[in-house]
């Protein structure tokens, strides 16, 4: 999930909806998806022998394929169900998430994609540590990565359990175990190659399903978006088509926007995908393709949200789930019947599987490549040993994701995605950017920048209205903003700059010119 509180209790279903009962179409579609992707995993396992093949699919994925896979990795079930639900219940302001998630991509294309591909090997810590001291950088980078992945993973697993319970009537615990086992199989046996193809298939299914849903919905309005917005205005008033209905504090809007935009450029499972292509040109092309698909997808969610508002109605949507997360599924049932609902439900579940697989692989690579090789083995390790650790880490992360999913059952985990983006924007992004563009950046500066960003994000979100008031039920928040990125990211940049200037590192500065050659010309790139 990317956002709202995901389907954490089984909602009461209205008599008119078949949600919550076993839907034969969705069950058949889901098993078909799992069967095809497990066959791909079997095929990929035969081609996954070396470290490069496990972590980066042998760097043989084309720019277009990687663009689709990036889109598949990024478009989660909750950005599909959550944003559509926010638009259906809050109106125009739901779009702030769509825009936030999208505008980070051009930034990645112009600032991050090329240096990342040329400087790194498997993880973003490769880039930060390129001219700095390896061990301290690898340790703090791994902490930043694993924190981001852990919070993201909890939200996905709890969302998966709640979603399947709502869609298929299956028990929450069974759903969490199924997701954990299937995605562990993808990563454990097929590595990046299997994960890439799972994400490509999922992206095609999600984009196709959402497109058909929008076409069916617009058919009620003579295929005229203007007529749809006119119907919204007539039914709920002009306020639904104007900003200010959801986020009223401009600093909150700015902080959320920064977290979504710059957090994208610090998500480990997204950054890892740039190592799967042959060169920097393909890396840039893959961001260009991903931006197109993701932009198109978020335009679709906007139409889905407003169509659900008119055709299904806000009272029914909020009656099933207060956050509106079932709006897209109710619209699918309204416009295409039970069979189409089954298809969209299966796609939503496939979406969770693909995102969780990407998260697990990036977590395993951080443990095996950054911690095992560069910290414990001090950079001296054979590939066989590294692969063994990577597979064990995958298994451990798979078990951990199931345990976390079960432990957080029934909890409101909406804040965890905001927290994951906040840590990515505050801990990972400043250090990554400064290591690429600033000659005077030092090891101490990087360590303190990452530590400041991560700790400020964690502390401030606990003191914010998101946890302090909504979850701990205190009367007033100590920190006023719902998302801490504005403060935590500024703090990370400031601390990184000040510490670097106070503790200059001559060796790191001297290596900057050779780093620049590799960054922009790709000389010596893996």
Secondary structure, 3 states (H helix, E strand, C coil): CCCCCCCCCCCCCCCCCCCCCCCHHHHHHHHHHHHHHHHHHHHHHHHCCCHHHHHHHHHCECHHHHHHHHHHHHCCHHHHHHHHHHHHHHHHHHHHHHHHHHHHHHHHHHHHHHHHHHHCCCCCHHHHCCCCCHHHHHHHHHHHHHHHHHHHHHHHHHHHHHHHHHHHCCCHHHHHHHHHHHHHHHHHHHHHHHHHHHHHHHHHHHHHHHHHHHHHHHHHHCCCHHHHHHHHHHHHCHHHHCCCCCCCCHHHHHHHHHHHHHHHCCCHHHHHHHHHECCHHHHHHHHHHHHHHHHHHHHHHHHHHHHHHHHHHHHHHHHHCCCCCCHHHHHHHHHHHHHHHHHHHHHHHHHHHHHHHHHHHHHHHHHHHHHHHHHHCCCCCCHHHHHHHHHHHHHHHHHHHHHHHHHCCCCCCHHHHHHHHHHHHHHHHHHHHHHHHCCCCCHHHHHHHHHHHHHHHHHHHHHEHHHHHCCCCCCCCCECCCCCHHHHHHHHHHHHHHHHHHCCCHHHHHCHHHHHHHHHHCCCCC
